[in-house]
Amino acid sequence: MTAKREPLVSLWLYHAFKWSVVSPMLKVYLKGCIYGAENVPMEGPLIVVSNHASDFDPPILSSCVGRPVAFMAKEELFRVPVLKQAIELYGAYPVKRGAADRSAIRSALSCLENGWAVGLFLQGTRTPDARIPEPKLGAALIAAKAKVPLLPVSLWGTEAVFRKGSSVPRSVPVTVRIGQLIEPPTSTRREELEAVTRDCTTAIHTLHDLGR
């Protein structure tokens, strides 16, 4: 039986945007290095977990794993005609900022049921040093409910892409390291969610500590 995949139109848009914009900028302007791409399953549901330090992180992360990745996006973006349809084709789903949003969890589970890779930043928000001091349990919870593996990814150097007060990205070296798959929790018990979240955080920090 063939595994479910994201719609062909989403796959086409992903590759068009990747090869025309993201990949050239990452490889040339940001001198990007990518390690561990062979660890990414190219089909089937997957949760990609990462650190987060820049607005550039979602497109960089999606480009480097070689397949479309569905991310949460501010619900306000879904009120804009045309933009709403465009970001939905990329797999984006709405989340209410500053509130626990069960509908976002349901949307993530729906994406996974349809064969998407779903991207989640463990800290939930950006951190200035790209570390994960207070990882959230959401990724592990979704993994437990969907029974899908988690893929830890480290984004190194993206915190320097934008200097405070500037809207122009800087040409700084960026390194992306993709780790080994981590099995999902066997239940939604808090102890199990915390254990898997620690495993993900440790894996990302270990990759990040390798530096450039």
Secondary structure, DSSP 8 states (H G I E B T S, - for coil): -------HHHHHHHHHHIIIIIHHIIIIIS--EEE-GGGS-SSS-EEEEE----TTHHHHHHHHHTS-EEEEEEGGGGGSTTHHHHHHHTT-EEE-TTS--HHHHHHHHHHHHTT-EEEEETTSS--TTS--SS--SHHHHHHHHHT--EEEEEEESGGGSS-TT--S------EEEE---B---SS--HHHHHHHHHHHHHHHHHHHTT--
